[in-house]
Amino acid sequence: MRFIRTILCAAALCAVAATASASPASPVNGTEYLTLPEVQNTDSGNKVEVTEFFDYACPHCDAFEPVLADWVKKQGGNIVFKRVHISRGNGVLPQQRLYYTLEAMGLVEQYHAKVFRAMHHERQRFQNDEAVFDWVEKAGIDRAKFIAAYRSFGMEAKTRRAAAMMENYKIDHWPILAVGGRYLTSPSLANVAVKTSQTEAEQQQGALLVLNHLVAKVKATNK
């Protein structure tokens, strides 16, 4: 019994030591990032796939968007960047379909930030299809073409796939990023061991440090 107790105490001390030494600059598995129980398939070849799970209605996703977009640009051809608009019931469905319709029409890069601005700074709610269609038309997108894509069978497939990916990747908050189908991190995860109070901007920068670490880690594994 004493031997078992000694082992348990040693394990606890190791865990405490690991947490104490963890930080966004020196991330530790289980603290600043999580390893998925099963590696998920990616289709990015030798490049590292980075996937953001986000929600247009989420204020933290809105705040993170320009910071993350700048990081993605700096990565160049080092990564393949993808987005998944999360599923969480019928209330989010018009916003989710809005994103995937923009994606299908090749308009995400042009309008993605504008949707965030409309929701969080112009008080658009996009709670139903007509509200989405009205905004799309005012934004300069062909209304008829957008509606045809929005209501297509392919859109149903995209929303179902988003729900399946959330389950496979164990997504329980957002924004959160998957790297190489292996790891997860986010502004909140990346700073969980930081004991001082932080601004949201500081948390975002911590997440980018962990992202850099994970991209390098997956890249080394892919060689």
Secondary structure as GFF3:
##gff-version 3
##sequence-region A 1 223
A	DSSP	alpha_helix	2	21	.	.	.	ID=ss1
A	DSSP	beta_strand	34	35	.	.	.	ID=ss2
A	DSSP	beta_strand	48	54	.	.	.	ID=ss3
A	DSSP	alpha_helix	59	75	.	.	.	ID=ss4
A	DSSP	three_ten_helix	76	78	.	.	.	ID=ss5
A	DSSP	beta_strand	79	85	.	.	.	ID=ss6
A	DSSP	three_ten_helix	90	92	.	.	.	ID=ss7
A	DSSP	alpha_helix	93	104	.	.	.	ID=ss8
A	DSSP	alpha_helix	108	120	.	.	.	ID=ss9
A	DSSP	alpha_helix	129	138	.	.	.	ID=ss10
A	DSSP	alpha_helix	143	150	.	.	.	ID=ss11
A	DSSP	alpha_helix	153	168	.	.	.	ID=ss12
A	DSSP	beta_strand	176	179	.	.	.	ID=ss13
A	DSSP	beta_strand	183	185	.	.	.	ID=ss14
A	DSSP	alpha_helix	187	190	.	.	.	ID=ss15
A	DSSP	alpha_helix	200	222	.	.	.	ID=ss16
###
